[in-house]
Amino acid sequence: MGFDVRNAVWLEAKQVNEVYGIKRSSLDRRVKAGKIVASEDKKYGARKGTKRYLHDSIKQYIDSLGNGVDKETDQKYRYNTEKKVA
């Protein structure tokens, strides 16, 4: 993933959710899997910062899906909601 991050557009999780409908937890899973690029801006000595996501990486991730499902990442984190029949 070779992105030019100097002149890039960075979005906060709220903006990504409004535009693409992807929530923060899903974004963080994709970042951990290396599918989306993120950066955290944190001032020296601060406890919290602001995480921003690279817009080009989100667009490339969505384009790579094709069928709208990221099975590889979702299978690791999906909860089993089906009841087992004995």
C-alpha positions as a Markdown table, in Angstrom:
| # | Residue | x | y | z |
|---|---|---|---|---|
| 1 | Met | 0.0 | 0.0 | 0.0 |
| 2 | Gly | 2.0 | 2.9 | -1.2 |
| 3 | Phe | 0.1 | 6.1 | -0.4 |
| 4 | Asp | 1.3 | 9.7 | -0.4 |
| 5 | Val | 0.5 | 10.7 | 3.1 |
| 6 | Arg | 1.9 | 14.2 | 2.9 |
| 7 | Asn | -0.9 | 15.6 | 0.8 |
| 8 | Ala | -3.5 | 13.0 | 1.9 |
| 9 | Val | -7.1 | 13.5 | 3.2 |
| 10 | Trp | -7.5 | 12.1 | 6.7 |
| 11 | Leu | -10.9 | 11.3 | 8.2 |
| 12 | Glu | -12.1 | 10.8 | 11.7 |
| 13 | Ala | -14.2 | 7.7 | 12.6 |
| 14 | Lys | -17.4 | 9.8 | 12.7 |
| 15 | Gln | -16.8 | 11.1 | 9.2 |
| 16 | Val | -16.0 | 7.6 | 7.9 |
| 17 | Asn | -19.2 | 6.4 | 9.4 |
| 18 | Glu | -21.3 | 9.2 | 7.9 |
| 19 | Val | -19.8 | 8.7 | 4.4 |
| 20 | Tyr | -19.2 | 4.9 | 4.2 |
| 21 | Gly | -21.2 | 3.5 | 7.1 |
| 22 | Ile | -18.2 | 1.8 | 8.6 |
| 23 | Lys | -18.1 | 2.0 | 12.4 |
| 24 | Arg | -15.0 | 2.6 | 14.6 |
| 25 | Ser | -14.6 | -1.0 | 15.7 |
| 26 | Ser | -14.7 | -2.3 | 12.1 |
| 27 | Leu | -12.2 | 0.4 | 11.1 |
| 28 | Asp | -9.8 | -0.7 | 13.9 |
| 29 | Arg | -10.1 | -4.3 | 12.9 |
| 30 | Arg | -9.2 | -3.4 | 9.3 |
| 31 | Val | -6.2 | -1.3 | 10.6 |
| 32 | Lys | -5.0 | -4.2 | 12.6 |
| 33 | Ala | -5.3 | -6.5 | 9.6 |
| 34 | Gly | -3.3 | -4.0 | 7.5 |
| 35 | Lys | -6.2 | -3.1 | 5.1 |
| 36 | Ile | -6.7 | 0.5 | 6.1 |
| 37 | Val | -4.0 | 3.1 | 7.2 |
| 38 | Ala | -4.5 | 5.1 | 10.4 |
| 39 | Ser | -2.6 | 7.6 | 12.4 |
| 40 | Glu | -3.1 | 9.0 | 15.9 |
| 41 | Asp | -2.4 | 12.6 | 16.7 |
| 42 | Lys | -1.5 | 12.9 | 20.3 |
| 43 | Lys | 0.1 | 15.9 | 22.0 |
| 44 | Tyr | 3.1 | 15.2 | 24.3 |
| 45 | Gly | 1.9 | 14.1 | 27.7 |
| 46 | Ala | -1.7 | 13.7 | 26.7 |
| 47 | Arg | -3.6 | 10.6 | 27.6 |
| 48 | Lys | -5.9 | 10.6 | 24.6 |
| 49 | Gly | -5.4 | 11.5 | 20.9 |
| 50 | Thr | -7.4 | 11.7 | 17.7 |
| 51 | Lys | -7.2 | 8.7 | 15.4 |
| 52 | Arg | -7.6 | 9.5 | 11.7 |
| 53 | Tyr | -8.0 | 7.2 | 8.8 |
| 54 | Leu | -6.4 | 7.7 | 5.4 |
| 55 | His | -9.3 | 8.3 | 2.9 |
| 56 | Asp | -7.4 | 6.7 | -0.1 |
| 57 | Ser | -6.8 | 3.5 | 1.9 |
| 58 | Ile | -10.5 | 3.3 | 2.8 |
| 59 | Lys | -11.5 | 3.8 | -0.9 |
| 60 | Gln | -9.0 | 1.1 | -2.0 |
| 61 | Tyr | -10.3 | -1.3 | 0.6 |
| 62 | Ile | -13.9 | -0.8 | -0.4 |
| 63 | Asp | -13.0 | -1.2 | -4.1 |
| 64 | Ser | -11.1 | -4.4 | -3.3 |
| 65 | Leu | -14.1 | -6.0 | -1.7 |
| 66 | Gly | -16.1 | -6.5 | -4.9 |
| 67 | Asn | -18.8 | -8.5 | -3.3 |
| 68 | Gly | -19.2 | -6.3 | -0.2 |
| 69 | Val | -17.9 | -8.8 | 2.4 |
| 70 | Asp | -14.5 | -9.0 | 4.0 |
| 71 | Lys | -14.7 | -12.6 | 5.0 |
| 72 | Glu | -11.0 | -12.9 | 6.0 |
| 73 | Thr | -11.2 | -10.2 | 8.7 |
| 74 | Asp | -14.8 | -10.8 | 9.8 |
| 75 | Gln | -14.4 | -14.5 | 10.5 |
| 76 | Lys | -11.9 | -13.8 | 13.2 |
| 77 | Tyr | -14.2 | -11.4 | 15.1 |
| 78 | Arg | -17.7 | -12.7 | 14.4 |
| 79 | Tyr | -19.6 | -14.0 | 17.4 |
| 80 | Asn | -21.4 | -17.3 | 17.0 |
| 81 | Thr | -25.1 | -16.4 | 17.5 |
| 82 | Glu | -26.5 | -19.7 | 16.2 |
| 83 | Lys | -27.8 | -22.1 | 18.8 |
| 84 | Lys | -26.3 | -25.6 | 18.6 |
| 85 | Val | -28.8 | -28.5 | 18.4 |
| 86 | Ala | -27.8 | -31.6 | 20.4 |
